[in-house]
Amino acid sequence: MSEEAARRLWETVLGQLQLQVTRPNYDTYLRDTVGLELSDDRLVVGAPNDYAAAWLSSRALPLITSTVSRVLGRRVDVTFRLHRPQSRQGNGSQGLLRPTPLPATDANNSRLNSRYTFERFVVGENSRLAYAAALAVADNPGELYNPLYVFSGPGLGKTHLLQAIAHRLIAQGRRVLYVTAEQFTSDFVAAVGQRRVDDFRARYYHLDALLVDDVHLLTGKERTQEELYHTFNHVYLERRQIVLAADRAPHDLVGVDSHLRSRFEGGLVVDIQPPSLETRLAILQRKAQDMKYSLPDDVARYLAELCTRSVRELEGYLNRVVAYARLVEAPTIDLAIVDKALAALTPTSPLQPPSPETVIRTVAQFFNVPPHALAGKGRSKLLADARHIAMYLLREQCQLSLKDIGRLFGNRDHSTVIHALTKIESLLRTDPLLRRQVSEIRSLLSLGLSQATA
């Protein structure tokens, strides 16, 4: 029978299958299929890539065969093969481009930091559960915690754990891809622009483990979220490992589709808290050892008590001290070296975070409004902007919880705070005026602290 008959039959079958399978599976595996050949006992269906053909043959064949037979009125076998329509700019050849499966060490994995391994991660009570979960996932991918979702404030070790998982799996010879949400977005946008979405999907589907960092940056990116939803479903259904990281819990991801948030919550969700003094001391000693420097106990304690917010901040101060010691060729590091190093390298940097009251007062002065007005119910644009910026800076500078920030602003709900944080984060990428305002307020906070400690 003709190719036209096969095409028409398959279009009818697709109409029925669309009512019987989930939308993600239909969009991913069935939408771009086409009827190619129809004989008395056999229908050949073209799939856009090898993986779709394999999935349809192994996962959906009974449903498809029964649907085709019911529409046709007789029993027929259904087979799938790779088929790509000829490019409109082609040279008349068949134009069958087979997606290349992702190798075990993909180019994107070149962004992995060789130092971010399990062996170099200093475990404390603040991170013990997250570390144990990450280790379990690396040793038994796709079996125990899938997905694994890790969240924390900035600089506390999320990325370290994700990359440690990636390193361990790559060492096992597995096909692994570590990307940030921004890189996933860029890859998808490029694929759409180049009409190579099939290649994009083949690249992200042919994996043993997919690790996506900074998923909170998906806020407002609806098409990217939809594509990640399909990718997630595919990788998960294949019992492959998914690991995600963000700066907030899944339920706090305002601007991310509820179905995607639900997927994120479907496995194990763990958080990392700021490290205790004991853990900060251990981190400093490990870091100093890596840098071939001996760190006296009094110096380590001084730095550990100075830097309480994040591991990144802690390591940054130690890097400054060691750099200064090398610059002046100091044989050892003592408190005098520390004082000189911090004064020489960060003369106006605050050594302690500003108080919440200082942040609110500084923002109010900048916008020329009374501090109490920020906690009030005024809804003018000026007040709303000032209030949102104050909330953002309280989170950034003081590391306050959402609940504590809301309490400072008239007991506002945490969802209101999340909305403010998300709005400012988004506008900082696109609004030069807002960037300048926030930068100036940060400078005022820094100046006020340096004067207070002088």
BELMO-V294214 format. One line per field, one symbol per residue. phi: phi as a letter, one per 40 degrees, with the letter a starting at -180 (. if undefined). Layout:
BEGIN
phi = ???
END
This chain:
BEGIN
phi = .cccccccdccccddccccbbcddccccbbdccacbabbcbabbbcbcadccccccccbbcdccccccccccgacbcbbbacabdcccbcbgccgcbcccdcccbcdcccccccccbccccccbccbccccccccccccbcgbcbacbbbbaccgbhdcdcccccddcccccgccbbbbccccdccccccccccfbcccdccccccbcabbbcfccccdgcccccccccccddcccccgccbbbaacacdccccgbdcccdcccccbbbbbbcdccdccccccccccccccgbcbddccccdccccbbcaccccccccdcccccccccfccbbbcccccccccccbcbcccbcccdcccccccccccfbcdcccccbdbcdccccccccccccccccbfccdcccdccbgfccccccddcccccdccccbbcccdccccccdcccccccccccc
END
